[in-house]
């Protein structure tokens, strides 16, 4: 269990998610075994991580929450952040938060390019490397 990382990603915004996962795969240390799980949306990531928390102690949550014309963005962003934090505290697991909370998809694309310096998946992988090496 110690060298396994569960990457739980939303299937929304497939191209952006694919690039974030590329960053994780390219930059996570080879000592870690990666298992990937896909869920319909960012809201569902919290449930999936919670359900896997007896099997894994390291996770990376990958998703995009994009602001629209209603308050839905605020509720989902807050709910997902609070849910991930509660799991971290109550289950004593590490969750790298690679959920982009953006005002538009251009912002998400800028944070998911296949460039080491601007890919938030890379940042999540490096965080795991530094914390658990």
Secondary structure, DSSP 8 states (H G I E B T S, - for coil): -TTEEEEEEESSSHHHHHHHHHHHHHHS-TTSEEEEEEESSHHHHHHHHHHHTTT-SEEEEEEEEE--SSTHHHHHHHHHHHHHHHHHHHHT-EEEEEEEEESSHHHHHHTBSSSTTTBHHHHHHHHHHHHH-
